[in-house]
């Protein structure tokens, strides 16, 4: 992602140690790819187990005070697991092409 300032904050000397994410449990490997005083390109890894929702990316100044906070909407590209019922139950397959296999609706194609 690209972070841009209007000139009130100097991003030229910001380090990855000054970045944080809330919730932090699923974010790691912070990297600054490109950086000048007015903008920087930042990347991070998001775990595949992360819950989609609104996260906050923040930057602290050298004193540890939060000076920038941005809300991010995290979405998932992982397909949800199949709809399953206990073994020997009737499947709730309602999508065209789905079949019941061991209590789970899966694509029959």
Secondary structure, 3 states (H helix, E strand, C coil): CEEECCCCCCCCCCCHHHEEEECCCCEEEEEEEEEECCEEEEEEEECCCCCCEEEEEEEECCCCCEEEEEEEEECCCCCCCCCECCCCCCCCCCCCCEEEECCEEEECC
